[in-house]
Amino acid sequence: SPPEKEKKESGTEPMFAPVKSIQSAPHEETFFNDFAQQPLLPNKLSHLGPGIAVGDTDGDGVDEIVLGSARSEPIGIHHNRDGLISWKEISASSVHNSSEDMSPLLFDADLDGDADLFVVSGGVESGPEELRDRLYLNDGNGSYAHVPDGALPDLMISGSVASAADFDRDGDLDVFVGGRLRPGKYPTGPKSTLLVNETVKGEKVLFTDRTKQLCPEIENCGMVTSALWSDANGDGWIDLLLSIEWGPVRIFINNEGKLKETTQDSGLKEYSGWWNGLAGRDLDGDGDIDYVATNFGLNTKYHPSKKKPSRIYYGTFGESSTPSIVEAKVAEDCILPVRGKSCSQNAMPFVREKFNTYHKFASATLTDIYTQTALQQSESFEVNYLKSVVFINDGKANFKAVPLPELSQIAPGFGVIATEVNGDGKADIYLAQNFYHPQRETGRMAGGMSVLLLGDGSGSFNEIWPNRSGLTVPEDARGLASCDLNDDGWVDFAVGVNDGKMKLFENKMSSNSENKSFMIRLSDGPGNPTGVGARVRVELSDGSTQTDEVRAGGGYLSQSSSGLFFGLSAGNEIKNIKVRWPDGEETDHQYSSGNHKVIITRTAQ
């Protein structure tokens, strides 16, 4: 039965309730046979979206929700009108319906103070022309027009995530775009890019690829699944963390506008996984930013470890000139194939000729089948760790991995948020789960319902069962974003579902708790009107602090509201709100008792 603490936290009613008044266009995938391209793929690559972006697109002070669309579908905006969620197509996007949306991103691209929309194109279904990323400019009232040719570099890459920050401190927002895959060439990764904003207000919109000059290591960093701009070492310059499939979470430290990889020295290098999502917040109350990373979990046929990793090879085998995938697992004294004889010989006919019985194939090692020479000449990658974790930061960007509780590991994790859920001032975590589309021999990895984890303030978390949390998502969940649907200062959630309808959950803790919750929004000038990259610290009368950062992009292919949520436990008082702005300036602000929404403008002292 659920522990006593859990019952107390949730009261008699679930902590969240689903929002039913949604008029939404469902995410509907067009069938595509990934295995015709690459017969030995471990997982389909045509079901990786959708992502979600939350932001104020029409300037009315209320956040809208942008949900990425599948191929052959238009992208649209979900408007919130007094609790009724309605969907409206972005008409300018209709000419791009043949593109598969991965990550939508709202930020001020053209320096006029409103939320423009950047969309990463990805997947394996589209041709090169449809893989161009797209930028739509906002007229200030929520109407969008496609940016003129030449504003973005002409990169035809199957991407994953876009995340924005002013990493060079020149006052505008630059964009990292993650390369996800090379269609037909899995598991090799494409180029990832740093797009520097060189827009001249009122004259031209221009983003330039400066990756080679500012961080050449990023170009070939693998298959990027998510990206998070965050000041990991506390020096005031925003750093970059990337989650990688078939690799570690990678970190690039910002040295006054140039990024340098420190993954090896940070403690992250040893955890190679199928990482999906990243979130950041101070989870243990020491004032620095810790991170949550979602992984494929422990409830799959794969059970790698540091001594016995899972491997994948990509190269030519036998007499074929066409590259193939070979999956392998390390045993005590040899390496064994993961895939069976039937599928292997269908992809590589020499296997049938070399092993005329199933018994002979089953008795063979990997080198018996494919030869040592061919394996050595192939590209290879390995994973040794599949748990979803918290990376606790020592304040200097050195990390200790702490696995999340058991419910977090029963299915692949994707979207993830670190925020304040129950008003006790101790950071909590919510993550979305499941993957319905592995190759047939594996079967659905769908044991999850999504998981709410309540923090104890020290970096440890207690799982809340879905019947208590009210957060029930048995579907194939992907993107996840925080928002405040009913403007009450308590965090709500939007969940993107692959090949299904978006789900919204409203927080009901305001009527079940003595604690209070409030949202802080920052207001800055054109170029970065929501203060992306700022760090906000709430200092309380009991000596505790809560620390978060304003971000444009995070989780898995998603962007949460620029409003940050904080808690005020019963009997506690807020002594000060300290903001470190994106350029390093620090300001202090008072809290007016009872406010559930605090807006801090740059000029206010």
Beta strands, then each sheet from edge to edge (+ up, - down):
strand 1: 16-18
strand 2: 52-55
strand 3: 64-67
strand 4: 76-81
strand 5: 84-89
strand 6: 100-107
strand 7: 116-122
strand 8: 134-138
strand 9: 144-146
strand 10: 158-165
strand 11: 174-181
strand 12: 193-197
strand 13: 207-209
strand 14: 223-230
strand 15: 239-247
strand 16: 250-255
strand 17: 258-261
strand 18: 273-274
strand 19: 277-281
strand 20: 290-294
strand 21: 310-315
strand 22: 324-330
strand 23: 335-337
strand 24: 379-383
strand 25: 389-393
strand 26: 399-403
strand 27: 413-419
strand 28: 428-433
strand 29: 451-455
strand 30: 461-464
strand 31: 477-483
strand 32: 492-497
strand 33: 503-507
strand 34: 516-523
strand 35: 535-540
strand 36: 545-549
strand 37: 564-568
strand 38: 574-580
strand 39: 586-589
strand 40: 597-601
sheet 1: 1+ 33- 32+ 31-
sheet 2: 2+ 3- 4+ 5-
sheet 3: 6+ 7- 8+ 9-
sheet 4: 10+ 11- 12+ 13-
sheet 5: 14+ 15- 16+ 17-
sheet 6: 14+ 15- 18+
sheet 7: 19+ 20- 25+ 26-
sheet 8: 23+ 22- 21+ 24-
sheet 9: 27+ 28- 29+ 30-
sheet 10: 37+ 34- 40-
sheet 11: 36+ 35- 38+ 39-
end
